[in-house]
Amino acid sequence: MVPFSFAGQEWRLVPGNERSWAVYWPAENALLVADLHLEKASAFARHGQFLPPYDSRETLGRLAEALRRTGARRVFCLGDNFHDSQGPGRIDRHAAGMLAALTRATDWVWITGNHDPAIAAAEAEWGGTVVDSLAVGGVHLRHQAGAQEGAGGAAAGPELSGHFHPKLRVRVRGRSIARPCAVRSDHRLILPAFGAFTGGMDAADPAILAAVQPARAVDAVLAAGDRLVEYPLWRG
């Protein structure tokens, strides 16, 4: 795990593998993940694009390993938990058993996303609590960064979200390299997608930079081995 600072607290990047990251919040003994997109492959299959139907198992296996490494007792899923609202009905028995075991072992919170606004059925099926957003320890948790500003343009408080699937894209020795990253500004932190079958948006995309304003600076935050990399994306 790689520590970094945000909102006056220490957080830690937790690898699922080189393509996915969770965030551990020591003060709350909580693991935060965004954009699991469970059952994305089966959603594609319904429209004639057949893909190996094991993305949910892989994602949940990574999540279980992240919980084992951190010892977290709480889990906050920051929206787009399933790829669509019918996803809970398509999940296979094995993956469903994995998910049920995880929600039983932790204090699990599902935050709704634009892909799964009707995820309330998951609460009855697997447990956990479904909310649109919530505040924990003075930090706002939601799916998509919003214009939560107070008087004078100051942010209403620190916020964690997902939605954008940020990736840092750089060129090294003539090669283009893309890695999942968090995007951090003064008051907002956008997590990378954790799902096994998710794409990504350039961390410097104007939509992402706009979502984390107002800010004095915006950085991509990721890990290289056990070392923190902070890459400047924008300076006000």
Summary of the structure (lengths in Angstrom):
residues: 236
radius of gyration: 17.0
end to end distance: 30.3
largest distance: 51.8
contacts: 806
relative contact order: 0.17
helix: 25%
strand: 38%
